[in-house]
Amino acid sequence: QSGYRKFVGDKFEMVADIGHIGPDYIPGHAHSDTFSFVLYKEGLPFIVDTGTSTYNADERRDIERQTSSHNTVKIGEYEQSETWSSFRVARRVKPVVLIDSLTHLSAKINYVTTDASHQRDFTFSEKEILISDKVDSKAKAESYIHFHPDVEFSIERNIVKCGSSLLIFSGAKSIESESFHYAPMFNTLLPSKRLVIEFENQLDLTISF
């Protein structure tokens, strides 16, 4: 009922969000973060949520609630759901779960702010995770991956090397690294790096450990 699913492999733990923004009657804490996930590698944070550093109705609060601040896909300049002020949500996406098993999770959303849809599939094995994104839209799509500040990586064409782990992308038009501020707690912002992956229609990401 929470909308969260947890998967555990040989060297990783992942929690994925396929739930509705809610509760419907007071969704003020919600972010535009459908299909986002966090990933721990060997007990340490690896791919992280941007976090929440403030409840003030200011630019930082807006940034932390945006689609691009989470490990999910943004279509064009559109947000998945409409958030504003510090605790306001208007129209919101409603995920439809297609597959929900021990090794395969699939769900789909229709954007409320434009004519577009996004389906994300997670497929799990002991040493590997496959994340597949399918987008139906004429606008460009961008996938975001936020790394913990302690994670170092290098980009070589369609492969991102993170120590003993590899992120292998198929369908990417470009893979760029940029800075963001990670909020592990209130009133704390730490510099870190994220990936921005542009693609059309379909993107496959294999994370191997």
N, C-alpha and C positions, 0 to 999 in steps of 0.2 A: 504493500500500500504506500510505502514511502516513495516509491519510484526509483530507488537506488538498487543496484545489483553489485555484489562483490565477487571477484574471481581471484583465485589463488593458484599460482604456478610454482614451479620449482624454485625460482628466484624472484618472483614478483607478487605483488598484490595490487589489484585495480578495483576502484569503485567508479561505476558509471551511472549517469543520471538520465533516466528515460521517463521521468515523472512529470506530472502537470505542475504548473506554477500554482502554488496554493499556500494555505487554504484559500478557496475562492472568496470567502467573505472578508479576509484580511491578508492580502498577499504582499504587504509592504516590504518584507525582507527579501523578496524574490529578486533574482537577477535574470537577465536574458541569456540563459546558460544551458538550454536543452541539448542533450547528447554530450555534454562535457564529461570529463573524467579526470581522476587523479591516479598517479601510478607510483608505487614504492618499489624500489629495487634493492633486494637484500636488506630490507628493513629500513632503508633510508629514502627520504623524499626525492623523487626523480623528475616527474612531470607534475606540476603543481597548479592549483587554482591561484589566480591573482590575489584573492583574499579581500578582506574588508578592513580598511584602516580608519574609517570615519563614518558617522551617520549624519554629518553636516550636509545641508542642501547646497553643495558646491560642485565645482568641476571634477574634483577627485572622486566624489561619490558617484557622479554620472559615469566616469570612466570605468570604475570598478563594477558597475552593473551592466555594461555594454556587452554585446555578443562577442566582440573581438578580444575581450579580456578573459575569455574562457577557452578551453581546449575543444572547440567545436568549429563549425563552418558558418561564415557570414556570406550572404549573397548580396552582391552589389554594395550599395550604401545603406541597405535596409537592416533594421534590427529584427530579430526573431519575434520579440514581443515589445510592447510599448511601456517603457518605464520613464518616470520623470520625478522631479523633486527628490526628496530623500526616501519617502515611503509611499510612492504612488505607482500603480500598474493599471493600464487600461486593457486594450485587446491583447490577448496572449495565445500562444500556440497550444495545441492539445495533442500530444503525441499519441499515435496509434501503434501499439506493440504488435509486431508481426510474428516474431519468433522469440521464445523465452525458454532457453534450456540451459543445461550446465556448461555447454561449450559454445553456444551460438545465441547471440542477442541481436534482434533487429527491430527497428522502429522507424516511423515516418512522421514528418510534420508538414503542414501547409502553412507557409508564412501568412501572417495577418496583415502585414504592411505592404505586400506586393504579391503578384501572381507568380509564385515559385514554391517548390517543394524540395525537401531534403530527406533522404533516407540514409541512416547509418547502421552498419552491421559490424558487430564485434564477434570474432571467432577466436577461440582460445585453445592452446595446447600447453603442455608443461613448460616449454621453453620459448614460446612464440605467441604473439598477438597479431591478428590481422584486423585492421580497421578499414572498412570500405565505405566511401561516401558517394552517393549518387544524387545529383542535383538536376532538377528540371527548371531551367530558367535561361533567359537570353543574357542576363547580367553575369559578370564574372563572379567566380566563387573563390573564397580564400579560407584556408584551414589554418588554425592557430595551435601551436604547441608551446607551452610555457615551461621553461626549465627552472629547477631550483638553483639558487645562486652558486651552490657548490658544484654544479654539473658543468664540466667543460666539454666542448664538442667542436668538431670540424665538419665542413660541408665539402663533399667531393661529388660534383654533378648531382645525381639523385640519391646519394647515400650520405647520411649524417652519422658520424662516428662519435660515440659517447663511451670512452673507455672500452670495456668488453662488450658493449651493446651496440647494435646497429639499428638505425631507422632507415628503411629502404622504401622509397616512394616510386609509384608507378602512375603515370598520368599527369605529373606535375609540369606546368609550363615554366615555373620558376620557383626557387627556394631561396628565401632571403632571411638573414638574421638581423634582428633589431633589438634595441634596449626596451625594457619595461621595468616598472617598480613592483616588487613583490611585497605583499603585506601579510606577514606571518601572524600579526596581532594588531590590535588597535594602536594608532598613533606611531606605527613603525613601517617604514618603507625601505626596502633593500634593493639595490640595483641588480638586475639579472638580465638574461637574454631569452628571446623567444624566436620561434620560426614562423614565418608567414609563407604559406605555400599557395600559389595561384594555380587554379585548374579549371577545366571545362567539363562539365557533365559527370566525370567519374575520377576519383582519386583513391588509390589503394596504398595503405601504409602497413608495412610489416615491421614489427618491433621484435628483435631477436635478443636473447639473453645468453 
